[in-house]
Amino acid sequence: MNFSSVLKNAFNYKLLKTDEEVRFRLINGLKIASIPVLTCFVLIIFLWVLLSMDLVFFKSNGYDNFEQFNEVFYDFIVSKLLEFSLLFIAHFAMTLIFGIYISELLLRPFRVIGDYCEKYLEDKSTSYDPDFFSDLKLLTRFSEWFFNTIYISEQNGSLKPINLPTKFTRIHKPVFETGFFLQFLFLILATSIVSAIFFFEVITGVHDQIVRMAFDILPNKYEIQYFLLYQSSVLSNIIAGTITVQVFAYIMLSISLYKKVSTPAFGIFATMRSFIKGRYDSRVHLIGYSYLRPQCRKLNKYLSEMQKSLHKADKNSIQD
């Protein structure tokens, strides 16, 4: 499935009601896109508070034409919000699309397994070709060995319990895939960096224009100039702090999303391991991971067919 199809399905209302994978991609995409929205909302509140303080400061300093400046001031802010609203909407849309793409990357290792199982039952010449650059290493490496072993056994007409390599027998819980997580985290943080640059440029740009407008309209007082220049420094610190919180939120979200694939990856690995060791009735039963149900069903069907095929071959060999 190419990404254009994934993106089209993500906004298909009928599929959203029936397809767990589509919901998984869209919900996680919205989570990824919602963090910059919250960041923007917080920054706008801070900016509004600072600008309100400006008005109080100007009034307390006895500016004669305060009412006139007050009207111009708010008209300018509203015009800037309208000017940048389209950019904010475009940024949200791009972040949402990127979030859907990242969610698709998380599902891809499982889809490769499911698609292979489905195709192999239709065409025995189908090969299993996982992408080692971006997929879960334990699952993809073991699944390749597993499917090749099953294929050879089927060609030979018999499957006997196999002693696994030691590196696979010592695994009894989900493994932290450092390479996969770092690639995934890098993509997430790239989104955060782009959002940070965008918000910094927009918020500081609006405030700088307001400061220049104040310099042009208000009296040339040292107190006003010092206050506005110092406030720009305070605003920069606020933006830096808010963006730091945003980065931390993205890291926590990355960990949460990673757990959504690391645990089921171990479940599938453990099922394959049990099957190849001789427990041919082993099947994948993941509770709480409905977005992987279609792929698990394909794998379970494959295991059932292999069990029937190999048992039939063993009986024939015994009769002979």
C-alpha positions as CSV (number, residue, x, y, z in Angstrom):
1,M,0.0,0.0,0.0
2,N,1.5,3.3,-1.1
3,F,1.3,6.5,1.1
4,S,-1.2,8.2,-1.2
5,S,-3.6,5.4,-0.6
6,V,-2.9,5.5,3.1
7,L,-3.6,9.3,3.2
8,K,-6.8,8.9,1.2
9,N,-8.1,6.1,3.5
10,A,-7.2,8.2,6.6
11,F,-10.1,10.6,5.8
12,N,-12.5,8.0,4.5
13,Y,-15.5,8.2,6.9
14,K,-16.6,4.6,6.2
15,L,-13.2,3.2,6.7
16,L,-12.8,5.2,9.9
17,K,-15.9,3.4,11.3
18,T,-14.7,-0.1,10.3
19,D,-11.0,-0.2,9.9
20,E,-8.9,-0.2,13.1
21,E,-5.6,0.5,11.1
22,V,-7.1,3.6,9.6
23,R,-8.2,4.9,13.0
24,F,-4.8,4.1,14.5
25,R,-3.1,6.2,11.8
26,L,-5.5,9.1,12.1
27,I,-5.7,9.2,15.9
28,N,-1.9,9.2,16.2
29,G,-1.6,11.7,13.4
30,L,-3.9,14.0,15.4
31,K,-1.9,13.4,18.6
32,I,1.3,14.5,16.8
33,A,-0.4,17.5,15.2
34,S,-2.1,18.5,18.4
35,I,1.1,19.3,20.3
36,P,2.1,22.2,18.1
37,V,-1.5,23.5,18.3
38,L,-1.3,23.5,22.1
39,T,2.1,25.2,22.0
40,C,0.7,27.8,19.6
41,F,-2.3,28.4,21.9
42,V,0.0,28.8,25.0
43,L,2.3,31.2,23.2
44,I,-0.6,33.3,21.9
45,I,-1.9,33.6,25.5
46,F,1.5,34.7,26.7
47,L,1.8,37.2,23.9
48,W,-1.7,38.5,24.7
49,V,-0.8,38.9,28.4
50,L,2.4,40.8,27.5
51,L,0.6,43.1,25.1
52,S,-2.1,43.8,27.6
53,M,0.6,44.7,30.1
54,D,2.0,47.1,27.4
55,L,-1.3,48.9,27.3
56,V,-1.4,49.3,31.1
57,F,2.2,50.5,31.1
58,F,1.5,53.1,28.4
59,K,-1.5,54.3,30.2
60,S,0.3,54.5,33.5
61,N,3.0,56.6,31.9
62,G,0.4,59.2,30.9
63,Y,0.3,58.8,27.2
64,D,-2.2,61.5,26.0
65,N,-3.7,59.8,23.0
66,F,-4.0,56.4,24.7
67,E,-7.5,55.7,23.4
68,Q,-6.4,56.3,19.8
69,F,-3.4,54.1,20.3
70,N,-5.5,51.4,22.0
71,E,-7.7,51.1,18.9
72,V,-4.8,51.0,16.5
73,F,-3.1,48.5,18.8
74,Y,-5.9,45.9,18.8
75,D,-6.7,46.4,15.1
76,F,-3.1,45.6,14.3
77,I,-3.1,42.4,16.5
78,V,-6.4,41.2,14.9
79,S,-5.0,41.8,11.4
80,K,-1.8,39.9,12.2
81,L,-3.8,36.9,13.6
82,L,-5.9,36.8,10.4
83,E,-2.7,37.1,8.3
84,F,-1.0,34.2,9.9
85,S,-4.1,32.0,10.4
86,L,-3.7,30.4,7.0
87,L,-0.1,29.6,7.8
88,F,-1.2,28.0,11.0
89,I,-3.8,25.9,9.3
90,A,-1.3,24.8,6.6
91,H,1.2,23.9,9.3
92,F,-1.4,21.8,11.2
93,A,-2.4,20.0,7.9
94,M,1.3,19.2,7.1
95,T,2.0,18.0,10.6
96,L,-1.1,15.8,10.5
97,I,-0.1,14.3,7.2
98,F,3.4,13.7,8.6
99,G,1.9,12.1,11.7
100,I,-0.1,9.7,9.6
101,Y,3.0,8.8,7.7
102,I,4.9,8.1,11.0
103,S,2.0,5.9,12.1
104,E,2.2,4.0,8.9
105,L,5.9,3.4,9.5
106,L,5.0,1.9,12.9
107,L,2.5,-0.5,11.2
108,R,4.7,-1.4,8.3
109,P,6.7,-4.3,9.9
110,F,3.4,-6.1,10.8
111,R,1.9,-5.4,7.4
112,V,5.0,-6.9,5.6
113,I,4.4,-10.1,7.6
114,G,0.7,-10.2,7.1
115,D,1.0,-9.5,3.3
116,Y,3.6,-12.2,3.0
117,C,1.4,-14.8,4.8
118,E,-1.6,-13.9,2.6
119,K,0.4,-14.0,-0.6
120,Y,2.3,-17.2,0.2
121,L,-1.0,-19.1,0.7
122,E,-1.9,-18.1,-2.8
123,D,1.5,-18.4,-4.4
124,K,4.2,-20.6,-2.9
125,S,6.9,-18.8,-4.8
126,T,6.3,-15.6,-2.9
127,S,9.5,-14.3,-1.2
128,Y,9.7,-12.6,2.2
129,D,11.7,-9.3,1.9
130,P,11.5,-7.1,5.0
131,D,13.1,-3.7,5.0
132,F,16.0,-4.0,7.5
133,F,16.7,-0.2,7.5
134,S,13.5,0.9,9.1
135,D,11.8,-2.1,10.6
136,L,12.0,-3.8,14.1
137,K,15.2,-5.8,14.0
138,L,14.2,-8.7,16.2
139,L,10.9,-9.2,14.5
140,T,12.2,-8.9,11.0
141,R,15.3,-11.0,11.5
142,F,13.5,-13.8,13.3
143,S,10.5,-13.7,10.9
144,E,12.8,-14.1,7.9
145,W,14.5,-17.1,9.5
146,F,11.2,-18.4,10.6
147,F,9.5,-18.2,7.1
148,N,12.6,-19.6,5.3
149,T,12.7,-22.5,7.8
150,I,9.0,-23.2,7.2
151,Y,9.5,-23.0,3.4
152,I,12.4,-25.4,3.5
153,S,10.4,-27.8,5.8
154,E,7.4,-27.7,3.5
155,Q,9.6,-28.4,0.5
156,N,11.1,-31.4,2.4
157,G,7.6,-32.5,3.4
158,S,8.2,-32.5,7.1
159,L,8.7,-30.1,10.0
160,K,10.4,-31.3,13.2
161,P,10.9,-29.2,16.4
162,I,14.0,-27.1,15.9
163,N,16.6,-25.9,18.4
164,L,16.7,-22.2,18.1
165,P,19.8,-20.0,18.1
166,T,20.8,-19.0,21.6
167,K,20.1,-15.3,21.0
168,F,16.5,-16.0,20.4
169,T,15.9,-18.4,23.3
170,R,17.0,-15.8,26.0
171,I,14.3,-13.2,25.1
172,H,11.4,-13.3,27.5
173,K,10.0,-9.7,27.2
174,P,9.7,-6.9,24.7
175,V,13.1,-5.8,23.5
176,F,14.0,-2.1,23.2
177,E,15.0,-1.6,19.6
178,T,17.4,1.3,19.8
179,G,17.9,1.8,16.1
180,F,14.2,1.7,15.3
181,F,13.3,4.0,18.2
182,L,16.0,6.6,17.4
183,Q,14.9,6.7,13.7
184,F,11.3,7.1,14.8
185,L,12.2,9.7,17.5
186,F,14.3,11.6,15.0
187,L,11.2,12.0,12.7
188,I,9.1,13.1,15.6
189,L,11.7,15.6,16.8
190,A,12.1,16.9,13.3
191,T,8.4,17.9,13.4
192,S,9.0,19.6,16.7
193,I,12.0,21.6,15.4
194,V,10.0,22.8,12.4
195,S,7.2,23.8,14.6
196,A,9.6,25.6,17.0
197,I,11.2,27.6,14.2
198,F,7.8,28.5,12.8
199,F,6.4,29.7,16.1
200,F,9.5,31.6,17.1
201,E,9.5,33.5,13.8
202,V,5.8,34.2,13.9
203,I,5.5,35.2,17.6
204,T,8.7,37.3,17.7
205,G,7.9,38.8,14.4
206,V,4.5,40.0,15.5
207,H,5.9,41.4,18.8
208,D,8.8,43.1,17.0
209,Q,6.3,44.8,14.6
210,I,4.3,46.0,17.6
211,V,7.4,47.4,19.3
212,R,8.4,49.3,16.1
213,M,4.8,50.6,15.9
214,A,5.0,51.8,19.5
215,F,8.3,53.5,18.9
216,D,6.8,55.4,15.9
217,I,3.5,56.4,17.7
218,L,4.4,56.8,21.4
219,P,6.6,59.6,22.8
220,N,10.3,59.0,22.6
221,K,10.7,58.2,26.3
222,Y,13.6,56.1,27.7
223,E,11.2,54.3,30.0
224,I,9.0,53.1,27.2
225,Q,11.9,52.0,25.0
226,Y,13.7,50.1,27.8
227,F,10.4,48.4,28.8
228,L,9.7,47.2,25.3
229,L,13.2,46.0,24.6
230,Y,13.4,44.1,27.8
231,Q,10.0,42.6,27.2
232,S,11.3,41.2,23.9
233,S,14.0,39.4,25.8
234,V,11.4,38.0,28.2
235,L,9.2,36.9,25.3
236,S,12.2,35.0,23.8
237,N,12.7,33.2,27.1
238,I,9.0,32.3,27.3
239,I,9.1,30.9,23.7
240,A,12.3,28.9,24.5
241,G,10.7,27.4,27.6
242,T,7.5,26.6,25.9
243,I,9.3,24.9,23.0
244,T,11.4,22.9,25.5
245,V,8.1,21.6,27.0
246,Q,6.9,20.8,23.5
247,V,10.0,18.8,22.8
248,F,9.6,16.9,26.0
249,A,5.9,16.2,25.1
250,Y,7.0,14.8,21.8
251,I,9.6,12.5,23.5
252,M,6.9,11.2,25.8
253,L,4.6,10.7,22.9
254,S,7.3,8.8,21.0
255,I,7.8,6.5,24.0
256,S,4.0,5.9,24.2
257,L,3.7,5.2,20.5
258,Y,6.8,2.9,20.5
259,K,5.2,0.8,23.2
260,K,2.2,0.3,20.9
261,V,4.4,-1.7,18.5
262,S,7.2,-3.2,20.7
263,T,4.8,-5.3,22.9
264,P,2.8,-6.8,19.9
265,A,6.1,-7.4,18.1
266,F,7.3,-9.5,21.0
267,G,3.9,-11.3,21.0
268,I,4.3,-12.3,17.4
269,F,7.9,-13.3,17.9
270,A,7.0,-15.5,20.8
271,T,4.3,-17.2,18.8
272,M,6.6,-17.9,15.9
273,R,9.2,-19.2,18.3
274,S,6.7,-21.6,20.0
275,F,5.5,-22.8,16.6
276,I,9.0,-23.6,15.3
277,K,9.9,-25.4,18.6
278,G,7.0,-27.8,18.1
279,R,3.9,-26.2,19.5
280,Y,2.1,-26.2,16.2
281,D,-1.2,-25.0,17.8
282,S,0.4,-21.6,18.8
283,R,-1.5,-18.6,17.5
284,V,-1.2,-14.9,18.0
285,H,-3.7,-13.5,20.5
286,L,-3.1,-9.8,21.2
287,I,-5.4,-8.1,23.6
288,G,-5.7,-4.3,23.3
289,Y,-4.0,-4.0,19.9
290,S,-7.0,-4.1,17.6
291,Y,-5.2,-2.1,14.9
292,L,-3.0,-5.2,14.3
293,R,-5.9,-7.6,14.2
294,P,-6.0,-7.9,10.3
295,Q,-2.3,-8.8,10.2
296,C,-2.5,-11.2,13.1
297,R,-5.4,-13.0,11.4
298,K,-3.3,-13.4,8.2
299,L,-0.4,-14.8,10.3
300,N,-2.7,-17.2,12.2
301,K,-4.3,-18.4,9.0
302,Y,-0.8,-19.1,7.6
303,L,0.2,-21.0,10.8
304,S,-3.0,-23.1,10.6
305,E,-2.4,-23.9,6.9
306,M,1.2,-24.9,7.7
307,Q,0.1,-27.0,10.5
308,K,-2.4,-28.9,8.4
309,S,0.0,-29.2,5.4
310,L,2.9,-30.5,7.5
311,H,0.8,-32.9,9.6
312,K,-0.6,-34.3,6.3
313,A,2.8,-34.7,4.9
314,D,4.0,-36.4,8.1
315,K,1.1,-38.9,8.0
316,N,1.8,-39.7,4.4
317,S,5.5,-40.3,5.1
318,I,4.5,-42.6,8.0
319,Q,2.2,-44.6,5.8
320,D,4.9,-44.9,3.1
